[in-house]
Amino acid sequence: MINFITRHFTSLWALITAPFRAIWRLISKIFPPREFTVMDTPRGNVYTFKQSSFWRFTKFCGKLGLVIWASWSTYVFVYHRPMLQKRTQQLEEARALHARQMTDLQTYLKKYNELTRNLNVIDDKILNTKNLTDADKENLMNSRVKTWGELDFLRTRITEMFANEDYMAEYTKLSELSTEFELTRAENEELKKRNLQMMETMQKISQADNQIVDMVSKLTSENTEALRDNMKNINSTLASLGISQNTLINNANKYSNPLVGAAFSPLNFDKELDPKYKKLAEDLELWHGLSKLNNILPIGAPVDKVRITSSYGMRNDPFTGEPKRHRGIDFAGKIGTELMAVAPGRVVSAGERVGYGTTVEIDHGLGFTTLYAHLSQVMVTRGDWVRPGTVVGLGGSTGRSTGPHLHYEIRYKGVPFDPSKFVKE
């Protein structure tokens, strides 16, 4: 390879630039340099100017670009102008029809008010006039029936006006038609301008709408996956309780309290709209439900330093030595250790409980509650709203306890279950 380069080219740079030099030689051949002479007759001076190959090639490219641009502009103008004229004509016809319908509607409304007034007068005469002959009563009833018939005719015409696409407006006066014609002609140019502006604005709105929908959909999808990953560890526990994640999501969207916010109102779109809006509404509802569920569920540990001394399930009772089910998790801790709420909720009990000693129980919603037992001191009262990290009590050894620790339970609809997957170690 090196021998080939040194044999045919003076350097590597010459090899690299060889194709470009060949192209330039071809351009120079097609556009050779030219000289032209200009004579200044009054002064007798002669000037010689030279046009290089590069200058001639640049002028050719400029002229070619101008021809292409002019051809394309002509094509666009010739092709789109009939469409614009047709659209303008349709808009003018629709506006004229609307105005004529409004004229008819005003006429019908005036006639309706007149007939209603006449009907009230007839009813008043029938009810309040004492000395009416049979002939007078018959005349009044005939007038009443006639008035009702005219009202029914008006109702039919108004219904046809708004329900029948082929409805043609009726003019009661020739002057109204003349006025409408003058108004339409005067507004013609303005409507053309507005139509063009409207089309441009609608195109911009459509582009912006697509960008917004795509961006929101992407953000919703990313956040939804992150929230699902956060709940991955507890899915098996939820399944053992007989509840699905989708059920909890729907319930979370409907749940509300002062700490987690109001219930979610689903977005409803017309079925004839682009399906992307329905998909976006579903994604937003799923994301909101998962976000709220992650906030509601008691996921986390109630102590800063997690050291579990006794797990959930069967164990030997520390007092009797007999096998007995342990209904929660025991965390190691000294007397006075701060015990914190792991999720927002409301304190439903705070005080002594048989076997558990001093306890605090918090309702987090959706059927989930947490219980703190064997406390030395309670830091909240019944009815308090607590946020995650709020100190609800201090560790102790009250009740049926062999030493300072925290007995912690999570219950679903009042029944304890294994909380190990809910506790982040």
DRENDOKE-435418 format. One record per residue (C-alpha): x negated, z, y negated. Coordinates in pm, 1 decimal. Example, Ala and Ser with C-alpha at 12.3 -4.5 7.8 and 13.67 -1.06 7.14 Angstrom:
<pavos>
((-1230.0; 780.0; 450.0))
((-1367.0; 714.0; 106.0))
</pavos>
This chain:
<pavos>
((0.0; 0.0; 0.0))
((-280.7; 94.6; -237.9))
((-465.8; -229.2; -150.6))
((-149.4; -429.1; -228.4))
((-116.7; -263.7; -572.1))
((-483.5; -309.8; -664.3))
((-480.6; -672.0; -543.5))
((-173.3; -789.9; -740.1))
((-137.9; -534.6; -1023.4))
((-382.7; -373.7; -1259.5))
((-217.9; -30.4; -1228.6))
((80.9; 158.2; -1090.1))
((249.0; 133.1; -1429.9))
((221.4; -245.5; -1411.1))
((396.1; -238.5; -1072.8))
((680.6; -22.1; -1209.8))
((735.5; -231.7; -1520.5))
((707.7; -568.6; -1344.4))
((1087.6; -617.9; -1297.2))
((1155.4; -538.5; -1663.1))
((886.0; -778.0; -1778.5))
((1033.8; -1049.0; -1555.6))
((1377.3; -994.1; -1707.6))
((1233.2; -1008.0; -2056.6))
((1054.0; -1336.5; -1977.8))
((1387.5; -1480.2; -1865.8))
((1554.7; -1363.4; -2190.8))
((1265.7; -1509.0; -2395.4))
((1306.6; -1838.1; -2211.4))
((1680.3; -1852.4; -2288.8))
((1636.2; -1727.3; -2645.9))
((1292.7; -1856.5; -2760.4))
((1161.7; -1753.8; -3103.7))
((1263.4; -1977.3; -3391.2))
((1129.9; -2042.4; -3739.8))
((1325.5; -2168.5; -4036.1))
((1215.8; -2252.9; -4388.0))
((1395.3; -2167.1; -4712.2))
((1298.8; -2338.5; -5037.6))
((1342.9; -2172.4; -5373.7))
((1411.2; -2489.7; -5577.6))
((1395.6; -2344.1; -5934.1))
((1062.4; -2178.5; -5872.2))
((923.7; -2423.0; -5619.2))
((850.0; -2152.1; -5363.6))
((883.0; -2206.4; -4989.2))
((960.6; -1914.8; -4755.3))
((924.8; -1922.4; -4382.2))
((1121.5; -1676.9; -4166.5))
((1083.5; -1617.9; -3796.6))
((1356.2; -1501.1; -3558.7))
((1214.9; -1325.7; -3253.8))
((1364.0; -1350.2; -2905.6))
((1477.6; -987.0; -2931.3))
((1664.5; -1052.1; -3257.8))
((1837.0; -1362.7; -3118.9))
((1934.9; -1178.1; -2797.5))
((2074.4; -885.0; -3001.8))
((2287.7; -1118.8; -3215.5))
((2421.2; -1288.6; -2903.8))
((2520.2; -951.8; -2750.3))
((2694.4; -850.2; -3073.0))
((2893.8; -1173.5; -3090.6))
((2987.7; -1148.3; -2723.0))
((3109.0; -788.0; -2772.1))
((3316.1; -894.8; -3074.5))
((3483.0; -1173.9; -2874.2))
((3564.4; -936.6; -2586.3))
((3709.7; -675.4; -2823.7))
((3922.9; -936.1; -3006.2))
((4052.7; -1074.7; -2675.3))
((4145.9; -730.2; -2545.2))
((4317.6; -630.6; -2871.2))
((4519.7; -951.0; -2867.5))
((4626.9; -891.0; -2508.9))
((4734.3; -532.0; -2579.5))
((4929.5; -634.3; -2889.6))
((5107.2; -925.1; -2719.0))
((5191.0; -726.8; -2403.0))
((5306.9; -396.3; -2555.6))
((5492.0; -521.6; -2862.2))
((5804.2; -642.5; -2669.9))
((5820.6; -307.7; -2488.1))
((5807.2; -120.2; -2818.6))
((6073.0; -343.3; -2972.7))
((6300.4; -290.6; -2670.7))
((6251.5; 84.9; -2686.5))
((6325.5; 86.3; -3059.4))
((6641.7; -116.2; -3004.7))
((6760.2; 123.9; -2731.1))
((6694.2; 419.7; -2958.4))
((6886.8; 259.6; -3243.2))
((7182.1; 186.2; -3014.0))
((7184.7; 542.4; -2880.7))
((7172.7; 687.2; -3229.5))
((7450.3; 459.0; -3351.6))
((7668.0; 549.6; -3050.8))
((7606.1; 918.7; -3109.4))
((7703.8; 891.0; -3475.2))
((8020.1; 699.1; -3387.0))
((8110.4; 962.0; -3128.1))
((8063.7; 1234.4; -3388.5))
((8298.5; 1046.3; -3621.8))
((8561.9; 1029.2; -3349.0))
((8505.6; 1395.1; -3266.7))
((8562.6; 1497.5; -3627.7))
((8885.1; 1292.8; -3634.2))
((9002.7; 1449.3; -3308.3))
((8915.6; 1797.9; -3432.3))
((9113.9; 1748.0; -3751.3))
((9411.5; 1621.1; -3551.9))
((9377.9; 1910.8; -3304.6))
((9391.6; 2168.8; -3584.7))
((9698.2; 1996.8; -3728.7))
((9878.8; 1990.2; -3392.2))
((9789.1; 2353.0; -3320.5))
((9926.9; 2456.7; -3658.7))
((10249.8; 2263.3; -3593.8))
((10279.8; 2420.8; -3248.2))
((10246.5; 2771.1; -3397.2))
((10514.0; 2691.3; -3658.1))
((10753.4; 2566.7; -3387.3))
((10692.4; 2874.9; -3169.8))
((10749.6; 3101.4; -3471.6))
((11083.7; 2931.2; -3549.4))
((11197.1; 2957.7; -3186.2))
((11108.7; 3325.4; -3159.9))
((11198.7; 3457.8; -3504.9))
((11494.0; 3245.8; -3625.6))
((11814.7; 3421.3; -3520.0))
((12093.5; 3178.5; -3605.8))
((11974.4; 2862.6; -3427.9))
((12229.9; 2620.0; -3295.0))
((12188.7; 2456.2; -2958.6))
((12104.9; 2125.7; -3127.3))
((11833.6; 2292.4; -3339.8))
((11687.1; 2460.0; -3032.2))
((11682.7; 2129.0; -2848.6))
((11509.8; 1955.0; -3141.8))
((11248.7; 2230.2; -3165.0))
((11180.8; 2216.1; -2789.4))
((11148.0; 1836.8; -2804.1))
((10903.8; 1871.2; -3092.9))
((10711.5; 2132.1; -2894.6))
((10688.8; 1906.6; -2586.3))
((10577.2; 1613.5; -2803.9))
((10306.5; 1827.7; -2967.9))
((10182.3; 1945.4; -2628.6))
((10166.2; 1584.1; -2513.8))
((9952.2; 1488.0; -2813.3))
((9722.2; 1783.5; -2749.3))
((9683.5; 1676.2; -2387.4))
((9598.9; 1321.7; -2504.1))
((9329.9; 1459.8; -2734.7))
((9186.0; 1665.8; -2449.5))
((9170.0; 1353.1; -2229.5))
((8995.1; 1149.9; -2500.8))
((8739.0; 1422.5; -2573.3))
((8667.6; 1465.4; -2200.6))
((8620.1; 1089.3; -2165.6))
((8388.8; 1086.8; -2466.8))
((8138.9; 1322.9; -2299.9))
((8191.1; 1231.5; -1932.4))
((8224.8; 851.8; -1938.7))
((7897.8; 665.6; -2002.5))
((8089.2; 345.7; -2090.8))
((8296.5; 517.5; -2358.8))
((8329.3; 313.7; -2677.0))
((8400.0; 506.4; -2995.8))
((8716.0; 432.7; -3194.4))
((8701.9; 397.3; -3572.7))
((9006.6; 499.4; -3769.3))
((8886.8; 347.1; -4096.4))
((8697.6; 31.2; -4173.4))
((8502.6; 212.8; -4444.8))
((8351.7; 443.1; -4180.0))
((8211.4; 143.8; -3990.2))
((8066.0; -3.0; -4306.9))
((7904.8; 328.2; -4402.7))
((7755.4; 369.7; -4056.2))
((7611.1; 17.3; -4067.3))
((7440.0; 82.0; -4400.1))
((7304.3; 414.0; -4276.6))
((7165.8; 258.0; -3958.6))
((6994.4; -21.4; -4148.9))
((6843.4; 221.3; -4398.2))
((6703.7; 441.1; -4121.6))
((6574.1; 156.8; -3905.1))
((6214.8; 160.1; -4031.2))
((6195.1; 538.1; -4022.7))
((6316.4; 541.5; -3661.9))
((6048.5; 291.3; -3565.0))
((5778.7; 517.0; -3708.5))
((5923.3; 825.6; -3544.8))
((5949.8; 646.7; -3211.4))
((5582.4; 554.4; -3218.4))
((5482.2; 906.1; -3320.8))
((5706.8; 1052.8; -3050.7))
((5548.4; 838.7; -2778.0))
((5198.3; 937.7; -2887.4))
((5294.4; 1305.0; -2906.2))
((5461.0; 1296.3; -2564.4))
((5148.6; 1143.9; -2411.9))
((4932.5; 1419.0; -2562.3))
((5177.7; 1686.4; -2447.2))
((5177.9; 1541.6; -2095.0))
((4797.5; 1547.8; -2080.0))
((4783.3; 1904.5; -2213.2))
((5055.8; 2012.0; -1970.2))
((4862.6; 1873.0; -1672.6))
((4546.5; 2050.3; -1783.2))
((4726.7; 2383.4; -1831.4))
((4906.1; 2362.0; -1495.6))
((4583.8; 2272.4; -1313.4))
((4390.7; 2554.9; -1480.0))
((4658.4; 2818.7; -1416.4))
((4697.8; 2701.9; -1054.4))
((4321.8; 2728.3; -997.5))
((4299.2; 3075.6; -1152.2))
((4603.6; 3195.1; -956.9))
((4461.9; 3063.0; -629.5))
((4123.0; 3227.5; -686.2))
((4276.6; 3563.6; -783.3))
((4519.7; 3550.6; -490.1))
((4236.5; 3503.2; -240.3))
((4042.6; 3792.2; -394.0))
((4347.2; 4019.6; -371.4))
((4411.2; 3918.9; -8.8))
((4049.3; 4000.9; 78.4))
((4092.3; 4342.8; -79.7))
((4387.9; 4412.9; 152.8))
((4233.6; 4259.1; 464.6))
((4128.6; 4596.9; 608.5))
((4477.5; 4747.3; 600.4))
((4672.1; 4453.0; 747.3))
((4648.6; 4591.8; 1100.2))
((4775.3; 4931.1; 981.5))
((5068.2; 4768.0; 801.5))
((5150.9; 4570.4; 1116.9))
((5152.6; 4892.1; 1323.0))
((5410.2; 5031.6; 1077.9))
((5634.2; 4730.2; 1139.1))
((5603.8; 4586.9; 786.5))
((5458.5; 4251.0; 688.6))
((5247.0; 4180.4; 385.4))
((5503.8; 3927.5; 257.6))
((5778.9; 4191.0; 272.4))
((5564.2; 4433.9; 74.5))
((5483.4; 4161.7; -181.4))
((5853.6; 4088.3; -237.9))
((5930.8; 4461.4; -269.0))
((5638.7; 4510.6; -509.2))
((5771.7; 4235.5; -738.7))
((6106.3; 4418.6; -755.7))
((5952.9; 4766.5; -801.3))
((5903.2; 4924.0; -1144.0))
((5791.4; 5252.7; -1297.4))
((5615.3; 5360.0; -1620.4))
((5267.0; 5319.7; -1466.2))
((5290.2; 4989.7; -1275.9))
((5520.8; 4811.8; -1519.2))
((5854.4; 4633.0; -1494.9))
((5985.8; 4419.8; -1211.7))
((5874.1; 4056.1; -1195.5))
((6127.8; 3794.9; -1304.6))
((6080.4; 3475.4; -1097.3))
((6046.2; 3144.8; -1282.8))
((6326.5; 2896.5; -1214.0))
((6278.7; 2525.0; -1280.9))
((6513.3; 2228.0; -1251.6))
((6487.9; 2067.2; -906.8))
((6442.7; 1724.7; -1067.0))
((6116.7; 1828.2; -1235.2))
((5772.8; 1760.6; -1090.7))
((5717.8; 1969.3; -771.0))
((5397.2; 2106.3; -924.2))
((5605.5; 2341.2; -1141.3))
((5780.6; 2487.6; -837.5))
((5443.7; 2533.0; -664.2))
((5303.8; 2698.7; -976.7))
((5601.5; 2937.3; -993.6))
((5553.5; 3033.6; -627.7))
((5179.1; 3089.0; -678.3))
((5241.7; 3307.1; -984.3))
((5499.0; 3515.4; -796.2))
((5258.3; 3562.4; -501.6))
((4967.5; 3653.9; -730.4))
((5178.3; 3901.7; -928.7))
((5309.9; 4063.3; -609.2))
((4962.4; 4099.6; -457.3))
((4821.3; 4236.4; -782.7))
((5101.4; 4491.7; -809.5))
((5072.9; 4581.9; -439.9))
((4699.1; 4647.6; -476.6))
((4784.8; 4881.2; -763.2))
((5068.1; 5063.3; -584.9))
((4922.0; 5123.7; -237.9))
((4707.1; 5440.9; -198.0))
((4387.3; 5256.4; -110.7))
((4076.3; 5473.0; -166.4))
((3936.5; 5819.6; -109.9))
((4057.2; 6136.3; -286.3))
((3702.0; 6278.0; -321.2))
((3382.7; 6148.2; -477.1))
((3161.1; 6217.3; -177.2))
((3331.7; 6109.7; 142.9))
((3240.5; 6306.9; 456.1))
((3513.1; 6317.4; 719.3))
((3503.8; 6624.4; 942.8))
((3817.7; 6552.5; 1146.1))
((3994.3; 6219.0; 1201.3))
((4358.4; 6134.3; 1261.0))
((4492.3; 6168.9; 1617.5))
((4463.4; 6405.4; 1914.8))
((4212.5; 6693.0; 1893.6))
((4172.9; 7053.3; 2013.6))
((4358.1; 7290.1; 1785.4))
((4094.9; 7510.1; 1606.5))
((4312.2; 7820.6; 1655.6))
((4454.6; 7778.4; 2009.1))
((4207.0; 7531.3; 2158.3))
((4493.5; 7326.2; 2302.4))
((4525.7; 6947.9; 2246.1))
((4736.7; 6875.6; 1940.7))
((4792.6; 6574.7; 1715.6))
((4611.5; 6591.8; 1382.5))
((4844.0; 6427.1; 1126.3))
((4579.7; 6336.0; 867.4))
((4209.3; 6329.5; 779.5))
((3993.3; 6630.2; 686.5))
((3728.8; 6586.2; 417.5))
((3440.3; 6829.1; 384.1))
((3423.4; 7014.7; 55.0))
((3364.4; 7347.6; -114.3))
((3623.6; 7564.6; -281.8))
((3684.9; 7414.8; -624.9))
((3603.2; 7055.9; -525.5))
((3807.8; 6819.8; -746.0))
((4067.0; 6618.4; -553.3))
((4196.0; 6301.7; -718.8))
((4496.1; 6073.9; -694.2))
((4403.9; 5740.0; -536.8))
((4696.5; 5539.0; -683.1))
((4956.0; 5575.8; -960.1))
((5261.1; 5779.3; -869.3))
((5484.9; 6076.0; -939.4))
((5433.5; 6430.5; -813.1))
((5732.7; 6514.9; -591.4))
((5614.5; 6860.6; -481.0))
((5345.3; 7108.2; -586.4))
((5330.5; 7449.5; -423.3))
((5325.6; 7636.2; -94.6))
((5423.2; 7467.1; 233.6))
((5430.4; 7629.3; 577.0))
((5109.0; 7561.9; 768.1))
((4964.2; 7346.2; 488.4))
((4911.9; 7623.9; 235.8))
((4903.4; 7510.7; -126.7))
((4989.3; 7139.7; -137.4))
((5054.4; 6848.2; -370.5))
((5259.5; 6545.0; -263.4))
((5268.8; 6220.9; -465.5))
((5521.7; 5938.3; -430.7))
((5356.9; 5599.9; -497.6))
((5664.1; 5384.8; -434.9))
((5761.2; 5132.9; -163.7))
((5796.6; 5427.4; 78.9))
((5430.3; 5545.9; 57.5))
((5337.1; 5907.1; -24.6))
((5010.2; 6104.6; -12.9))
((4974.8; 6474.3; 73.3))
((4690.0; 6708.4; -30.3))
((4681.1; 7038.0; 164.7))
((4490.1; 7372.5; 179.5))
((4423.2; 7363.7; -199.3))
((4288.0; 7661.0; -387.9))
((4456.8; 7555.8; -710.9))
((4719.3; 7299.1; -819.1))
((4641.7; 7103.5; -1140.1))
((4976.9; 6920.8; -1175.4))
((5343.5; 7011.8; -1169.3))
((5644.7; 6855.3; -1000.8))
((5767.5; 6549.1; -1193.4))
((5426.5; 6460.2; -1348.1))
((5315.4; 6096.4; -1349.1))
((4951.3; 6061.8; -1238.3))
((4707.7; 5773.7; -1261.4))
((4422.1; 5688.6; -1021.4))
((4142.1; 5940.8; -1072.3))
((4368.9; 6215.7; -1206.5))
((4260.1; 6556.2; -1066.6))
((4567.2; 6691.5; -882.7))
((4410.3; 7002.3; -729.8))
((4096.5; 7187.5; -622.6))
((3968.6; 7219.2; -267.5))
((4033.0; 7545.4; -82.8))
((4124.7; 7706.5; 247.1))
((4486.2; 7819.7; 206.8))
((4742.0; 7804.7; 486.1))
((4644.2; 7736.8; 846.1))
((4277.2; 7664.1; 780.1))
((3944.9; 7776.1; 927.4))
((3736.7; 7696.6; 619.1))
((3722.5; 7513.3; 286.0))
((3820.2; 7147.3; 320.4))
((4084.6; 6893.8; 215.3))
((4354.9; 6789.3; 459.2))
((4475.7; 6445.0; 341.6))
((4777.7; 6252.2; 472.6))
((4937.4; 5916.8; 391.9))
((5302.2; 5881.8; 490.5))
((5536.3; 5586.0; 512.5))
((5901.2; 5681.7; 472.0))
((5808.4; 6041.6; 546.3))
((5616.4; 5972.0; 869.3))
((5234.3; 6024.3; 871.3))
((5012.2; 5746.0; 1003.9))
((4637.9; 5689.8; 1050.0))
((4500.2; 5659.8; 691.0))
((4144.8; 5567.2; 791.4))
((4182.4; 5196.1; 697.4))
((4320.8; 5296.6; 356.6))
((4020.9; 5519.9; 279.0))
((3723.2; 5326.5; 142.3))
((3405.5; 5484.7; 273.6))
</pavos>
